[in-house]
Amino acid sequence: STQIQLTSRPVGTPTSENFSTVSIDLPALGPDEVRVRNEFVSVDPYMRGRMNDTKSYVPPFGLDETMTGGAVGRVVESTSDTLPVGTAVLHGYGWRDVAQAPAAQFSALPETGLSLSVFLGAAGMTGLTAYVGLKRIAGLAEGESVFISGAAGAVGSIAGQVARKLGASRVIGSAGSAEKVAVLREKYGYDDAFNYKDAPVREQLRGLTPDGIDVYFDNVGGDHLEAALDRLNTGGRVALCGAISQYNDTQRAPGPDNLSNLVTRSLRLEGFTVGQHQDLQAEFAEKMTGWLHDGSVVFDETVVDGIGNAVDAFLDMMNGANTGKMLVRI
Ligand code: NDP
């Protein structure tokens, strides 16, 4: 099995020097085990946090150990009655081409006619994140307006469309290129969008939200969060999903300079991690596979080929090379 290991902890922006590719001989299967040929491996922003040796909601990657993360594939060898050869599975043994472990570590996936990759993106963890953040955390209601940052990425591209499904009256997004802004407007159903690199976010958001916003779905933090706090209407809610603008920082970022808005306009900010909301997974998967089948929700994938390019895929995703979900195809 070809596997990717973390060999040193990055300070600031990671480089390929922090990783190595190793070849590992897999032993014969023990009882109730499976061997899985991965088809797609996920690279995600939260993995940057796992490269640091700090306590968080997921433990850090060990040095000189194969990294883990979301993956989908098919069983190619099995001593398990529940997961026979050919079963499609979702599991946590990413960053490798072949995975082997006790069958209980793998979840069988339904045969939907969709690519298995959708269970890493639109119908998987990142899609569920969009759904949880808007529906449960922000409580987005019909007729409300919403601003979503990181709008052209895996979570953001689905969030815009889920907001529409929940009855949002106006959906505004931000992303880091003119091409992405066009995709937001033309494909993901955003009413309007801006490139945060063109001018200060505060200025651009103010221009596009004359009536304010009721909900902010925050993927970016920093200047985007400050801009949103200025624009939230009384009783507005913020779902704090991520703060990717700060993940490579070596110094702590200063806090928002306008928290007093929370007091004067009764705003509520609430963070969440999707893992704590798995109870919504079944409801979400049923709705989303329906929407994907009838074409009322669309999605993009940016696919990089070969496990040997997984590190580049991760680094490129952090730099914005992806539209929709960034995936490594094995
Ligand atoms: P994306 O597919 O959105 O990929 C990351 C994107 O971040 C890049 O494409 C890039 O797009 C953007 N980006 C990078 N640097 C900056 C910056 N300095 N300012 C603004 N944007 C930047 O990743 P995901 O959809 O997987 O994740 C999006 C967010 O959601 C992340 O913050 C992640 O941590 C969070 N998340 C949280 C979860 C939870 O449970 N709370 C679960 C899953 C994700 P661009 O070209 O627009 O700059």
Boltz pocket constraint, residues with backbone or C-beta under 6 A from the ligand:
constraints:
  - pocket:
      binder: B
      contacts: [[A, 43], [A, 44], [A, 45], [A, 46], [A, 125], [A, 126], [A, 129], [A, 150], [A, 151], [A, 152], [A, 153], [A, 154], [A, 155], [A, 156], [A, 174], [A, 175], [A, 176], [A, 177], [A, 180], [A, 196], [A, 218], [A, 219], [A, 220], [A, 240], [A, 241], [A, 242], [A, 243], [A, 244], [A, 245], [A, 246], [A, 272], [A, 273], [A, 274], [A, 275], [A, 316], [A, 317], [A, 318], [A, 319], [A, 320], [A, 321], [A, 322], [A, 323], [A, 324], [A, 325], [A, 326]]
      max_distance: 6.0
